[in-house]
Amino acid sequence: MRSPRRHPLLVPVLLCALAVLAARPTDAMDEDGGTGTEAGAQVARLYEDAAKATRQYEDGRREAEAQRSKALEHEKRLDRQRQKIDAMHEDLGRFARAQYRGGGGLPLTARMILADDPEELMRGQRAVSRVDLAVNKAIAKSLRAEDRLVADEAKARAAWQALEERNAGLARLKKRIAGKLEAARSRLEGQADASVAAGSCPGAVRLDQPDMRLGRSWVSPVETYALSASFGSGGSRWANRHTGQDFAVPVGTPVRSVGTGRVVKVSCGGAFGIQVVVQHAGGYYTQYAHLAAVAVDQGDRVRPGQWVGQSGSTGNSTGPHLHFEVRVTPEMGSALDPVPWLSQRGVPL
């Protein structure tokens, strides 16, 4: 079942990384994919940097489109200006032909001698001269305007091409970052599976927490997601019915405490794999299961939006996701449907 709220998955976001990452690749990973820090911290850093980079990349893309539109508009204006100049040249041609037909091929003195009304001839001559002068001035003005337009068009095209070249460089960088991210995810997943198999929980990876001035008492357990298996659904993977709500997210996605509380359990092994349980006011508990890493220890106090771990696929899981439960005791068997529970607290999914 897909979420009607439609957040896109983080995978495209992760591919949108900028020079911010190029400036510090050695802080997180060396060129052969080695690491000086734990894989969980690497993945979290890539998520954070990629989110920042996405905004800059999208800004650059919109700027390039604006410059391209500007260049196209200049081209259209140039076409209109040239059509006006062509029309003026045609007008001059008509005047010249009319003057020739009216005796314009004779010297003015001869035409005055032969004319029935020399004064009328002079008046006509002056009128034609004024028209010629006006048309010549208009053409000169249009040519100057065309020169300005040509210069503006050249500037717009140069700016557009520079932005296109920058975006091409970003595309190459994104491909490189995607490979490093995939390698970090793989290491994170391998570490998590090894811990579960050994029955020993990994220590908390103290992640750099996001700005948690959210102004809200309750939040969703992951920021960007698609809903998958829902509460109460049946299937061969569960002994009875599904006891929580699943959020389909990639390995390493930061998992957030939905509200203020205290961590009462951090464990690994069994059907839930690596999991965290948080106690909240009012006698409620929330569980975050199938994690790849934890970011808290038992007894820690947590706030709404604070990262308590990173999603994975440990335990009884067929793929990366977060299993989220709301309970009235810290143990399984007392679960409530988390979707209406969160909705009542202002968090529609």
RAPE-V482566 format. One record per pair of residues at least 24 apart in sequence whose C-alpha atoms are under 8 Angstrom apart, sorted by the first residue. I is the first residue (numbers start at 1). J is the second residue. If there is no record, write none. Layout:
i->{I I}
j->{J J}
This chain:
i->{1 1 1 1 2 2 2 3 3 3 3 4 5 6 6 7 7 7 8 8 8 9 9 9 9 10 10 10 10 11 13 13 13 14 14 14 14 14 15 15 15 15 15 16 16 16 16 16 16 17 17 17 17 17 17 17 17 17 17 17 18 18 18 18 18 18 18 18 19 19 19 20 20 21 22 29 33 33 33 38 39 39 39 39 40 40 40 40 40 40 40 40 41 41 41 42 43 43 43 43 44 44 44 44 46 47 57 57 60 60 61 61 63 64 64 64 64 65 67 67 67 67 68 68 68 70 70 71 71 71 71 71 74 74 74 74 75 77 78 78 78 81 81 81 82 84 85 85 85 88 88 88 89 91 92 92 95 95 185 185 188 188 188 189 189 189 189 191 192 192 192 192 192 193 193 195 196 196 196 196 196 196 197 199 199 200 201 201 201 201 202 202 203 203 204 204 204 204 204 205 205 205 205 206 206 207 207 209 209 210 212 212 212 212 214 214 216 217 217 217 218 218 218 218 218 218 218 218 218 219 219 219 219 219 219 220 220 220 220 220 221 221 221 221 221 221 222 222 222 222 222 224 225 231 231 232 237 243 243 243 243 244 244 244 244 244 244 244 244 245 245 245 245 245 245 246 246 246 246 247 247 247 247 248 248 248 249 249 249 249 250 250 250 250 251 251 251 251 251 251 251 252 252 252 252 252 253 253 253 254 254 254 254 254 255 255 255 255 255 255 255 256 256 256 256 256 256 257 257 257 257 257 257 257 258 258 258 259 259 259 259 260 260 260 260 261 261 261 262 262 262 262 263 263 263 263 263 263 263 264 264 264 265 266 266 266 269 270 270 271 271 272 272 272 273 273 273 273 274 274 276 276 277 279 283 283 284 284 284 284 285 285 285 285 285 286 286 286 286 286 287 287 287 287 287 288 288 288 288 289 289 289 290 290 290 290 290 290 290 291}
j->{227 228 229 230 226 227 228 226 227 228 349 349 349 225 226 224 225 226 224 225 226 224 225 226 249 224 225 249 250 250 50 51 54 46 47 50 51 178 50 174 175 177 178 50 51 53 54 57 174 49 50 51 52 53 54 57 170 173 174 177 50 53 54 56 57 170 173 174 53 170 173 49 53 49 173 180 180 183 184 205 184 185 187 188 184 185 188 205 252 292 293 310 205 206 207 184 181 184 185 252 207 252 253 254 181 253 167 170 163 167 163 167 163 159 160 163 164 160 156 157 159 160 156 157 160 153 156 153 154 156 157 160 149 150 152 153 153 149 146 149 150 142 145 146 146 142 139 142 143 135 138 139 139 135 132 135 128 132 251 252 252 292 293 251 292 312 313 292 274 291 292 293 314 292 314 268 268 269 273 274 314 315 269 268 269 268 266 267 268 274 293 294 294 297 293 294 295 296 297 293 294 295 296 295 296 295 307 306 307 306 303 304 305 306 304 305 304 259 260 304 258 259 260 304 305 342 345 346 347 257 258 259 304 305 347 256 258 342 347 349 255 256 257 258 305 324 247 253 254 255 256 249 249 337 338 337 316 325 335 336 337 323 324 325 326 335 336 337 338 323 324 325 337 338 339 321 322 323 324 321 322 323 324 320 321 322 311 320 321 322 311 312 320 321 292 310 311 312 313 320 321 292 293 310 311 312 310 311 312 307 308 309 310 311 288 307 308 309 310 311 322 304 305 306 307 308 309 302 303 304 305 306 307 308 286 304 305 302 303 304 305 301 302 303 304 301 302 303 299 300 301 302 296 297 298 299 300 301 302 298 299 330 298 294 297 298 315 315 316 315 316 314 315 316 313 314 315 316 314 315 308 309 330 330 328 329 326 327 328 329 326 327 328 329 330 324 325 326 327 330 323 324 325 326 327 322 323 324 325 322 323 324 314 315 316 317 321 322 323 322}
